Amino acid sequence: MRLLHTGDWHVGKVLRGVARLEEHRRVLAEVVAVAAAEAVDVVVVAGDVFESAAPTAEAQQLAWSTLLALRANGAEVIVVAGNHDPADTFDALGPVFAGSGVTLVGRPRRPAEGGVLERRIARTGELLRMALLPFVSQRGIVKAADLLALDAAAHLGAYRARYAAVIGALCRGFADDAVNVVVAHATVTGSRFGGGEREAQSVFDYSIDALCFPPAASYVALGHLHRSQVVASPCPVWYSGSPLAVDFGEAANTPGVLVVDVAPGRPARVRAVPIGAARGLREVRGTVAELTARAAAGEFGDDLLKVVVAESARAGLADAVRAVLPHAVEVRVAPVDAEAAVAAAPPVAGRRSPQELFAAFLAQQNVVDERLEALFAELLDDEIARERS
């Protein structure tokens, strides 16, 4: 059978005030087109469908219609909630979408109550057995263990040990007669961040060991990290990555989805399919004059830009940059080595006036703007006048 593995859509993402809904519309349309062209039997969405647990109506309309479009191609569609998703909403809407052939799982479940899903694939006649585990927080892992009737001693372990126990319970029925797939939203040790994840829910306290996945698993479809990658494990463990760069830290990633061919008792064959519908994200550096020349040469196209200006800070600098780079969503001044600036400053004998101290501070910060010094002098005069009155 053939699977399409995707996740980390983050529909509703706003990047430094720039809404990306139209980009998501193009990206998800391309994902649907890939699923159709590849004639996939199953689509797995491994969490973080949305950017927010309170998605806008427009974000929901796009995400839900995309899931139905994927189903309209004839594929089974399986979705687990990520840490950004409204898990309760997933579970509330689950029965509605189930009637259309889309499975939504918001919270961990017992194997017999939706934690393990079995489907007979019509095209191949193969049995698909899937263990489904949405994102589980440190507080939630105890609840998940309770759901799976683990004993009290298991609750005393660390997050990683408890998670492994839950995976073990969900995968207990894996056998050679089926394609056994795990779908989860988690951070696996040894994997690489994509650059735009929410670190508070990605670091060590929330990490799991790749060895928790059983060798009987034909494929493990992960979400949470935005870089497409394989993780060392006794079975095939993959992150699909995001189909678009979510933040500037992901500019070097290749957005896409994974197409997976797998059969009972055979190694999964995984192929990356790039998704190119989103605008590029890039960080650029230079003086205003240099950036103006590069923009005139058409170097930046329609990319969204993070600009680091190699000039002294001054009032109106960001506006000057945006005048030549209208797609600049963030403008910063190149950082200055303050210690080197102090060391390079000429020594000043005797006691310095407030104006001199302020001028020295501006020099250390690489700020050249006479208006700031004049404003400081004016404020200082006002303060002296108040003290004397």
C-alpha positions in Angstrom: 0.0 0.0 0.0 1.0 3.6 -0.4 0.9 6.3 2.3 1.3 10.0 2.1 2.9 11.3 5.4 2.5 15.0 6.2 2.0 17.3 9.2 3.0 20.6 10.8 0.8 22.6 8.5 0.3 25.4 11.1 -2.7 26.9 9.2 -3.4 30.3 10.6 0.3 31.2 11.0 1.0 35.0 11.1 4.7 35.8 10.5 5.7 39.1 12.1 2.2 40.5 11.3 2.0 39.0 7.8 -0.9 36.6 7.4 0.0 33.5 5.4 -3.4 32.0 4.7 -3.2 32.4 0.9 0.2 30.7 1.0 -1.3 27.8 3.0 -4.2 27.6 0.4 -1.7 27.1 -2.4 0.5 24.7 -0.3 -2.4 22.5 0.7 -3.8 22.4 -2.8 -0.4 21.1 -3.9 -0.4 18.5 -1.2 -3.9 17.3 -2.4 -2.5 17.2 -6.0 0.4 15.1 -4.9 -1.8 12.7 -3.1 -4.0 12.3 -6.2 -1.0 12.0 -8.6 0.6 9.4 -6.4 -2.7 7.5 -6.0 -2.1 7.0 -2.3 -4.2 4.7 -0.2 -3.8 6.5 3.1 -3.0 10.1 4.1 -1.4 10.5 7.6 -1.4 14.0 9.1 0.9 13.8 12.2 -0.3 16.9 14.1 -0.2 20.7 14.2 -2.8 21.1 11.6 -3.3 24.6 13.1 -1.0 27.3 14.4 -3.3 28.0 17.3 -5.6 26.1 19.7 -8.2 28.8 18.8 -8.0 28.9 15.0 -9.9 31.5 13.1 -12.9 30.5 11.0 -10.9 31.0 7.9 -8.1 28.7 9.1 -10.6 26.0 10.0 -12.4 26.3 6.7 -9.2 25.7 4.8 -8.0 22.9 7.0 -11.2 21.0 7.1 -11.9 21.4 3.4 -8.3 20.1 2.7 -8.9 17.0 4.7 -12.2 16.3 2.8 -10.4 17.0 -0.5 -7.7 14.4 0.4 -10.5 12.0 1.2 -12.3 12.7 -2.1 -9.3 11.3 -3.9 -10.2 7.9 -2.4 -7.6 7.8 0.4 -8.2 7.0 4.1 -7.3 10.2 6.0 -5.9 9.8 9.5 -5.2 12.9 11.7 -3.8 13.2 15.2 -3.6 16.4 17.2 -0.3 18.2 17.8 0.6 20.6 20.6 -0.7 23.6 18.7 -4.1 22.0 17.9 -7.5 22.2 19.6 -7.5 18.6 20.8 -11.1 18.8 22.3 -12.4 20.2 19.0 -10.8 17.3 17.1 -12.6 14.8 19.3 -15.9 16.7 19.2 -15.8 16.8 15.4 -14.5 13.3 15.1 -17.9 11.6 14.7 -18.9 14.1 12.0 -15.7 13.6 9.9 -15.8 9.8 10.5 -18.9 9.7 8.3 -16.8 11.1 5.5 -13.9 8.7 5.9 -11.7 11.1 7.9 -10.4 10.1 11.3 -9.6 12.8 13.9 -8.0 11.9 17.2 -7.5 14.7 19.7 -6.7 13.0 22.9 -5.0 9.6 23.7 -7.4 6.6 23.7 -7.5 3.0 24.7 -6.6 0.6 21.9 -10.2 -0.6 21.6 -11.6 2.9 21.7 -9.8 4.5 18.8 -6.2 4.3 19.9 -5.6 1.5 17.4 -7.3 1.7 14.0 -7.6 -1.2 11.5 -8.5 -0.8 7.9 -8.6 -3.2 5.0 -7.2 -1.4 1.9 -9.5 -1.9 -1.0 -6.9 -1.6 -3.7 -4.4 -4.1 -2.3 -6.5 -6.2 0.1 -3.8 -5.6 2.8 -4.6 -5.0 6.4 -3.5 -1.6 7.9 -3.1 -1.5 11.7 -2.3 2.0 13.1 -1.4 3.0 16.6 -2.5 6.7 17.1 -0.9 8.9 19.7 -1.5 12.7 19.7 0.8 15.1 21.5 0.9 14.3 25.2 2.2 16.9 27.7 4.0 15.9 31.0 0.7 16.3 32.8 -1.3 14.4 30.2 1.0 11.4 30.0 -0.3 10.2 33.4 -3.8 10.5 32.1 -2.8 8.6 29.0 -1.2 5.8 31.0 -4.4 5.6 33.2 -6.5 5.2 30.1 -4.3 2.2 29.1 -4.7 0.6 32.6 -1.0 0.8 33.5 -0.2 0.1 37.1 0.7 2.7 39.7 4.4 1.9 39.5 4.5 2.9 35.9 3.3 6.4 36.8 6.5 7.0 38.9 8.8 6.9 35.9 9.9 9.9 33.8 8.0 11.2 30.8 10.1 9.1 28.4 9.5 5.9 30.3 5.7 6.6 30.6 5.5 7.4 26.9 7.3 4.2 26.0 4.8 2.3 28.1 1.9 3.9 26.3 3.4 3.1 22.9 4.0 -0.5 24.0 0.3 -0.8 24.9 -0.9 0.6 21.6 1.5 -1.6 19.6 0.8 -4.8 21.5 -1.3 -6.1 18.7 1.2 -5.6 15.9 1.7 -8.8 13.9 3.2 -10.0 10.6 -0.2 -10.2 8.9 -0.6 -6.4 8.6 1.2 -3.2 7.8 1.8 -1.8 11.3 2.1 2.0 11.5 2.6 4.3 14.5 1.4 7.9 14.1 2.6 10.3 16.9 3.4 13.9 17.5 6.6 14.1 19.7 10.3 14.9 19.9 12.6 11.9 19.5 16.1 12.2 20.9 18.8 12.4 18.2 16.6 14.2 15.7 17.2 17.8 14.5 15.0 20.7 15.1 13.6 22.4 12.0 14.1 25.9 13.3 10.5 27.1 14.0 9.2 24.8 16.7 7.9 25.9 20.1 11.0 24.9 22.2 9.1 24.7 25.5 7.4 21.6 24.2 10.3 20.2 22.2 13.2 20.1 24.6 14.5 17.3 26.8 11.6 17.1 29.2 9.3 16.2 26.3 11.7 14.0 24.3 11.3 10.2 23.8 13.7 7.5 22.8 13.5 6.1 19.3 13.9 2.6 20.9 10.4 2.9 22.3 9.0 2.0 18.8 8.8 -1.7 18.3 10.7 -3.5 15.5 7.4 -4.9 14.4 6.4 -1.4 13.2 6.4 -1.2 9.4 6.6 2.6 9.6 6.5 5.4 12.3 5.0 8.7 11.0 6.0 11.6 13.3 5.1 15.2 13.5 6.4 18.1 15.7 9.8 18.8 14.1 9.7 20.8 10.9 12.7 19.3 9.2 12.1 16.1 7.1 14.4 13.4 8.4 14.9 9.8 9.3 15.6 8.9 12.9 17.9 6.0 13.8 15.7 3.1 15.2 15.1 -0.6 14.7 12.2 0.3 12.5 11.7 3.1 9.9 11.0 6.3 11.9 10.5 9.5 9.9 9.5 13.1 10.3 7.7 14.4 7.2 8.6 18.0 8.0 6.4 21.0 7.2 5.2 21.6 3.7 6.2 25.2 4.0 8.8 27.1 6.0 7.0 28.3 9.1 9.6 30.7 10.4 13.0 32.2 9.3 14.9 29.5 11.2 13.5 27.0 8.6 14.8 28.9 5.5 17.3 26.1 4.7 14.8 23.3 5.0 13.2 21.7 1.9 9.4 21.7 2.5 7.6 18.7 1.3 5.7 15.5 2.1 6.8 11.8 2.2 5.4 9.1 0.0 5.8 5.7 1.6 5.4 2.3 -0.1 5.0 -0.5 2.5 3.8 -4.1 2.6 3.5 -6.7 5.4 7.0 -8.0 6.2 8.8 -5.7 3.9 10.9 -2.6 4.6 9.2 0.7 3.9 10.4 2.6 0.9 10.3 6.4 1.6 10.4 9.1 -1.0 10.4 12.8 -0.4 8.2 15.0 -2.7 9.0 18.7 -2.4 6.2 21.2 -2.1 7.1 24.6 -3.7 3.9 26.7 -3.5 4.9 28.8 -0.5 6.9 32.0 -0.7 10.6 31.7 0.3 11.9 33.0 3.6 15.4 34.3 3.7 17.7 36.4 5.9 19.7 39.1 4.0 22.4 41.4 5.2 24.0 44.6 3.9 23.9 48.4 3.9 20.8 50.1 2.5 22.7 50.9 -0.7 23.8 47.3 -1.1 20.3 46.0 -0.5 18.9 48.5 -2.9 21.2 47.3 -5.7 20.4 43.7 -5.0 16.7 44.4 -5.0 17.0 46.3 -8.3 18.7 43.2 -9.8 15.6 41.1 -8.8 17.6 38.9 -6.4 14.8 38.7 -3.7 11.8 38.1 -5.9 8.6 37.5 -3.8 10.5 36.2 -0.8 9.6 37.3 2.8 12.8 38.9 4.2 14.5 39.2 7.6 16.9 42.1 7.0 20.0 42.8 9.1 21.3 46.2 8.2 25.1 46.7 8.4 24.8 50.4 9.3 24.6 52.5 12.4 21.1 52.7 13.9 19.2 55.9 13.2 15.7 57.1 13.2 13.8 56.1 10.1 16.3 53.3 9.1 13.6 50.6 9.1 11.4 52.7 6.9 14.2 53.3 4.5 14.8 49.6 4.2 11.1 48.8 3.7 10.9 51.5 1.0 13.3 49.4 -1.2 12.4 46.0 0.2 8.6 45.9 0.6 8.6 42.3 1.6 10.8 42.9 4.6 8.9 41.6 7.6 11.7 42.2 10.1 14.4 44.8 10.1 17.4 44.7 12.6 20.7 46.5 12.9 23.8 44.3 12.9 24.8 43.8 16.5 27.9 45.6 17.8 30.6 44.2 19.9 30.1 46.5 22.9 33.4 45.5 24.6 35.4 46.1 21.5 33.6 49.5 21.1 34.5 50.5 24.6 38.1 49.4 24.2 38.4 51.3 20.9 36.9 54.5 22.4 39.5 57.2 23.3 40.1 57.6 27.1 38.4 60.6 28.6 40.1 62.3 31.6 38.1 63.6 34.5 34.4 63.5 35.2 32.0 63.4 32.1 28.8 65.3 31.8 25.5 63.5 31.2 25.6 64.5 27.5 29.0 63.1 27.1 28.0 59.8 28.8 24.9 59.6 26.5 27.0 60.2 23.5 29.5 57.5 24.5 26.6 55.1 25.0 25.3 55.8 21.5 28.8 55.2 20.1 29.0 51.9 21.9 25.7 50.9 20.3 26.8 52.1 16.9 24.0 54.6 16.8 24.6 57.8 14.9 21.7 60.2 15.1 22.2 63.9 16.2 18.4 64.1 16.9 18.7 61.7 19.8 21.5 63.7 21.4 19.5 66.9 21.0 16.4 65.2 22.4 18.4 64.0 25.4 19.8 67.4 26.0 16.3 68.9 25.9 14.9 66.3 28.4 17.9 66.9 30.6 17.3 70.7 30.6 13.6 70.1 31.5 14.5 67.8 34.4 17.0 70.4 35.7 14.4 73.1 35.5 11.9 71.0 37.4 14.4 70.4 40.2 15.1 74.1 40.5 11.5 75.2 40.6 
